[in-house]
Amino acid sequence: MSTAPSSAAALHLLDQAARFSRWGRPKAAIEAYRQACAVPLDTNARYGALIGLARSLDAIGESEQAIATCHDAIRHAPELSPAYGVLALLLMRKDRLDEAALAAADACQRDDHSAAMHCLAASIALQRGRVDEAIDAVSITLKREPLNQRAQAIYVIARAWRDGSSDELDMTQLVSMNTPPLPAGFSSMDTFNQTLANAIREHGMHEPRDRNGPLVNGVRLHDLFALPPALADALRTMFLSEARLYASRFLHSGTPSRLAMRGWANVMEAGAYEEPHIHEDGWLSGVYYPQLPEQGSTGGEIVFGPHDLGARVPSPAPYQVSPAVGQMILFPSWLYHSTRPFAGTGFRISVAADILRSD
């Protein structure tokens, strides 16, 4: 592999490719990555370009080309771990689980402290039916990072599969539903909810529909604190107050002395929904509903339990909640959840937040 310094033009192409990828334009990213790979690059830059190219190829469904590109990256820098991890993920999605397990083992060997690599190895082990192996893999991560939400999700699901049941998946002790009190400065909850829903719908910072992770056919306001300060401050107070109440009721460890939060909002019309996911950056997660579809609409429930770890891995029994306007739902960030599509008229507007421990 060439160790020549990367030219300014090559670095510009790599930066452009990364931007295209973030903007949800994988075809443009592929072209930029390929142009960058055609000119002199140093070892690290070429390696990064090949990994970016593999991910972009996968994004347009060219999985075999993506796999070949990962192998190309590995040939150039076999001592580095990221390409093995991307390869393992691609092979897992193709149901080539034995090959995926070998790639994941190579990734863990080269970066034993990577929580993401151990969680990937555990996911593959679960799909191969090797439950104890999966538990061992995520236990390594949880000893180092007790608040790692993905490791916790895999650990609880694997334990429930091995033991046949799990008290850790008692949804009545995991999911809390409350109606927060009226925020200061508003005359009624109806006024607050209407003002909040209008501000979210009218805001100009909604992300395009193809850049919202598990959200399908909806739009997202990614920064809750871009809303007017009176609304943002009210939501911060509501979420943090409810999180402390949740911790005092359900968590043996009690309430941390300091909490922070980040938040966003989803705007959904008929046919929109969210796929199963967890909130890897949170500790507790919550959702508040200022507006729901008009009376007579169906669907839109939030469903806890079913996961995205593969059809071979048993899911907990679904625990379904029908939200109400003015209601806040809180749950551990590791708990898988999704929403059902709704049919009818009007908007389903939800404000979501991750509560973070900062102690």
Secondary structure, 3 states (H helix, E strand, C coil): CCCCCCCHHHHHHHHHHHHHHHCCCHHHHHHHHHHHHCCCCCHHHHHHHHHHHHHHHHHCCCHHHHHHHHHHHHHHCCCCCHHHHHHHHHHHHCCCHHHHHHHHHHHHHHCCCCHHHHHHHHHHHHHCCCHHHHHHHHHHHHHHCCCCHHHHHHHHHHHHHHHCCCHHHCHHHHCEEECCCCCCCCCCHHHHHHHHHHHHHHCCCEECCCCCCCEECCEEECCHHHCCHHHHHHHHHHHHHHHHHHHHHHCCCCCCCCEEEEEEEEEECCCCEEEEECCCCCCEEEEEEEECCCCCCEECCEEECCCCCCCCCCCCCCEEECCCCCCEEEEECCCCEEECCEECCCCEEEEEEEEEECC
